[in-house]
């Protein structure tokens, strides 16, 4: 639903931004930020794992093995 509005490349860019924020939050020396950063990283990785194969198939549809 969100991907239809922003497109696959836009959502992947947002996931990479969330990944960067998650890494930055995890680098703060506190236990709470470790958990929050891990949650953000998990969400970003989940979006990337779902969207990246679709982008590859969309971009390279003639070259699939």
Buried (B, 14 or more C-beta within 10 A) or exposed (E): EEBEEEEBEEBBEBBEEBBEBBEEBBEEEEEEBBEBBEEBBEBBBEBBEBBEEEBEEEEEEEEEE
